[in-house]
Amino acid sequence: MFYYLNGTITVLEPGLAVVDCGGVGYGCRITAYTAGQLKLNQGAKLYITESIREDAHDLYGFISREEQQCYELLTSVTGVGPKAAIAILGAGPQNFTMAVMTGDEKMLTAAQGVGKKLAQRIILELKDKVGGSNVTLDFSVPTASAPMQSGSVPMANAALQELGYSPAEIASALKGADPNATTEELIRYALRAMVIKG
């Protein structure tokens, strides 16, 4: 079993990176997001998910554990194969998690091979796993700057920081929000506030 590969990127093409580890080149299928973080002839560490079938043995490489976890969540949904999961994650794990948490079907259907019904199934099956209390991604750990009025507030804070917002932006966006609201409601409230402000 491969956990990660740490070596030099010797080939970088759309959807493919070859990592040279001690003279052996490992071909990894990658997302557009991961490709954007890699540079040819420079060192990189890719987290690996293997796909072993009768006719193929594929390695999928991800720049972070978060992206890898998103991929594994996606491929656990009936009808979502590796190609669709890679396409969905092309915009980055943050955009994928935001789409699921906010029920944004359009972001998911923008990926090649993903129709409306499949997007709805992804949101339905993964909403609790991405935005709920049994979170697989590291969204449930409150940061030092996160307010602690209720259990939902620090979770919303951590999720929004994972989406790339600064603590100051989050604090401003959550002003006036009901501290007893659910994590999902707080995230939607903050995102709406940021859109209006922006």
N, C-alpha and C positions, 0 to 999 in steps of 0.2 A: 504493500500500500504506500502511495506517495502522499506525504503531508504538505510539503512545499518543495520548490526547486529554487536554489539560490546560485546564480551564475551570470554569465554574460549573454546579452541578447544579440545573437548573430544573424537572425533573420526576423524582419518585422514587416508583415504584410497585412492587408485587411483581413481580420479574423484569425490571424496566425502569428505566433511568436515562437521562435526556437531559442531555448535556453541551453547554453553550453555549460555543462557541469563536468569538470574534469575530463574534457575531450569528448564527451558524449552529448549530442544535441537532442534535446527533448522537444518535440513539436507540441505546442499547446494551442488549443482553440481559445480565443479571447474575445472579450466585448470591445466595442469601440471606446468605451470609457477607460478600460485597462490599457488599450493601445495608446491612448492619449497621455498616459503616465510613463510610458516606456521610451527609451532612446536606444537606437542601434549602437552596438559595440560598447554599451555601458552595462554595469551590473544591475541586477534586479532580483527581487524575491517574489515568486508567484505561488499562491496557495492553490493546491491541486485537488480537483474532484475527478475521479476516474469514471469512465463509462465503458464497461466491458460487455460486448455482445458477441454473438456467434461469429459475425463477420467483421468485427472491428474492435479496437482497443483505443479509445480516445482519451486524451488528457485535456481538461478544461482548466485554464490558469486565470487566477484573479489577483488583482493588486492588493486586496485587503480581505480580511476574514469577513467583514461586513458584506462585501460584494459576494463572496462565496456563499455565505449563509442565505442571502437573498436568492441566489441561483438554486440552492437546495430546496428552499421553500417553494419557489416557482415550479420546479420539476416534480414536486410532491402533488401538484394539482393535476387532476385527470385532464388529459388533452394538451398539457404543456410539455413539449419535448425540449431537448437541449437547444435546438436552433431558435425556437420561439423565446426561450428564457434568455439566451445570449442577446437576441434582438431587443427584448424589453429592457435589459440592463445596459444597453448601449448609452442611454442618457444618464447613467450613474445610479448607484444604489439609493442615494438620497431622493432622487426624483421618483424612483419606483416606490419607496416606502411612503412618500408623500401622496402619491397617486392612490395607493391602497387605503391609507388612513383617511383621505378626504373623499374617497369614492370617485376618483377622476378616471372615468372610462376612456376619455379621449386620449390621455397620455399613453395608456396601455395599447389602444388600437392604432396608435401612430407607428408601433413596431410592426415590421413585416410579418405576415402570417397570423396576426392576432385580430380576430373579429370581435364584434360587440358581445356575443354570448360568452366567449372565452374570457373576455375582460371582466364581465360580470361575475363569472365563476371564480376568477382569481381574487377579486375583491371580497366576495362572499366567504371563500375558504380561508383567506389569509388575514382578514381584518383583525381578528382576535389575536392571531399569532404575532402580527407586526405592531399593533397599537394597543393590545390588551395587557392584562396583568401577567400572563405567562409569555412574556416577550422573549423571543430568541435572540434578537439583536440587542446590543448593549445600550438600550434606551432607558432602562429602569434605574440607572445609577444616577442619583442627583449630584449635581456639581456643587462646589463650595458656594458659588454665586446664586444658586437656585433658591427661590423663596420656598418656605416650608409650611405654608398655611394648611395644605391638605395633601393627601397621598397623590392626587391627580396632578397638582401643580408641578412638583419636581419631575414627574414623568413627562409631562408636556414640555417642560423646560429642556430636559435632556434630549427629547426627540427633536425639538426645534433646533437645538445646537447641532445635532447630527445632520440636519438638513442644511447647515452652513450659516445659520443666523448667529450673531454675536449676543452675549448675555444682555448687553444694553438694549439692543433691538428687541429682544424677547420681553424684557421687563417693560419696555414702553408699549409693546403690542398687547401685553396681558393686563395693562392698567384698566380697571373697571370690570374685568372678567369676574364671573361668579367663582369663588374659590372652591365651592362645593360641586362644580360641574365635573363631568367625566373628563378623562384625559383627551379623548377624541374631540369633545366639545371645545375644550380649551385650545387645542391645536387649530381647529377650524376658526375659532374666534381670532386667534393671533394671526393666522394667514390672511384672513379677511382684512384685519387692521393694517397689515403690511401692504397689501394690494392697494387699499384705499390711500394710504400714506404715500406709496410709491407712485 
